[in-house]
Amino acid sequence: MEWIKNLEHKRPGRLNQKWEEKGKKLLLQAIEKELDKVGLKVDFSTVNEEVTRGASDLDLVYSGIENIMSIALMQTVTKSEELNVTLRLAAYVNAIERIYACYKSSGLTF
């Protein structure tokens, strides 16, 4: 995540933080209007800023890592079932296949 951030010379949180905040505030305003139509008065203007704040850099890093790890776990479980081997061995097989694919796409062959 740090490498990607450094390549782009940007903080990922800045890219969408304000957009998320605005979207959450608009959602709360829409809910207020709909509740007002049925006679329920609700004022979300006093809602804690924590509710409407956008994602921080740390939130984005954790989210990205969680996504990467869950995909890797699914691939490992699938490979384990496919080859009827342990999860550990399946993880090794996946790693070797990825290295092979990277070398192959770079034009390196064995």
C-alpha positions as CSV (number, residue, x, y, z in Angstrom):
1,M,0.0,0.0,0.0
2,E,2.8,2.4,0.8
3,W,4.5,1.6,-2.5
4,I,1.3,2.4,-4.5
5,K,0.9,5.6,-2.5
6,N,4.5,6.6,-3.2
7,L,4.2,5.9,-6.9
8,E,1.2,8.2,-7.2
9,H,2.7,10.8,-4.9
10,K,-0.8,11.1,-3.3
11,R,-2.5,10.2,-0.1
12,P,-5.3,7.8,-1.0
13,G,-7.5,9.2,1.7
14,R,-7.5,12.6,0.1
15,L,-8.8,11.2,-3.2
16,N,-12.2,10.2,-1.9
17,Q,-12.5,11.5,1.7
18,K,-14.6,14.6,0.8
19,W,-16.7,12.7,-1.7
20,E,-17.6,10.1,1.0
21,E,-18.4,12.8,3.5
22,K,-20.7,14.6,1.1
23,G,-22.4,11.4,0.1
24,K,-23.1,10.4,3.7
25,K,-24.5,13.9,4.5
26,L,-26.7,13.8,1.4
27,L,-28.0,10.4,2.5
28,L,-28.9,11.6,5.9
29,Q,-30.7,14.6,4.4
30,A,-32.7,12.3,2.1
31,I,-33.6,10.1,5.1
32,E,-34.7,13.2,7.0
33,K,-37.0,14.3,4.1
34,E,-38.6,10.8,3.8
35,L,-39.2,10.6,7.5
36,D,-40.7,14.1,7.5
37,K,-43.2,13.0,4.8
38,V,-44.6,10.4,7.2
39,G,-44.7,12.8,10.1
40,L,-41.5,11.9,11.9
41,K,-39.3,14.8,12.8
42,V,-35.6,13.8,12.9
43,D,-32.7,16.2,12.9
44,F,-29.4,14.6,11.7
45,S,-27.6,17.9,11.7
46,T,-26.4,17.1,15.2
47,V,-25.0,13.7,14.2
48,N,-21.4,13.2,15.4
49,E,-18.9,14.0,12.7
50,E,-17.4,10.5,13.2
51,V,-20.5,9.2,11.3
52,T,-20.1,11.3,8.2
53,R,-16.3,11.5,7.9
54,G,-14.7,9.9,4.9
55,A,-12.1,7.1,5.0
56,S,-8.7,7.9,6.3
57,D,-5.4,6.6,4.9
58,L,-5.3,4.0,7.6
59,D,-8.9,2.9,6.8
60,L,-8.0,2.5,3.2
61,V,-4.9,0.5,3.9
62,Y,-6.7,-1.9,6.2
63,S,-9.5,-2.2,3.7
64,G,-7.0,-2.9,0.9
65,I,-5.1,-5.5,3.0
66,E,-8.4,-7.2,4.0
67,N,-9.4,-7.4,0.3
68,I,-6.1,-8.9,-0.7
69,M,-6.0,-11.4,2.1
70,S,-9.6,-12.6,1.6
71,I,-8.9,-13.2,-2.1
72,A,-5.7,-15.0,-1.3
73,L,-7.5,-17.2,1.2
74,M,-10.2,-18.1,-1.3
75,Q,-7.6,-19.0,-3.9
76,T,-5.7,-21.1,-1.4
77,V,-8.8,-22.9,-0.2
78,T,-9.8,-23.6,-3.9
79,K,-6.3,-24.8,-4.7
80,S,-6.3,-27.0,-1.6
81,E,-9.6,-28.6,-2.6
82,E,-8.5,-28.9,-6.2
83,L,-5.3,-30.7,-5.4
84,N,-6.5,-32.4,-2.2
85,V,-3.5,-31.0,-0.2
86,T,-3.1,-28.9,3.0
87,L,-3.7,-25.2,3.0
88,R,0.0,-24.6,3.6
89,L,1.0,-26.6,0.5
90,A,-1.7,-25.0,-1.6
91,A,-0.4,-21.5,-0.6
92,Y,3.1,-22.6,-1.8
93,V,1.7,-23.9,-5.1
94,N,-0.2,-20.6,-5.6
95,A,3.0,-18.6,-4.8
96,I,5.1,-20.6,-7.3
97,E,2.4,-20.3,-10.0
98,R,2.3,-16.5,-9.5
99,I,6.1,-16.3,-9.8
100,Y,6.0,-18.5,-12.9
101,A,3.3,-16.3,-14.4
102,C,5.3,-13.1,-13.7
103,Y,8.5,-14.6,-15.2
104,K,6.5,-15.9,-18.2
105,S,4.9,-12.5,-18.9
106,S,8.4,-10.8,-18.6
107,G,9.7,-13.2,-21.3
108,L,11.9,-15.3,-18.9
109,T,11.6,-19.0,-19.4
110,F,13.1,-22.0,-17.6
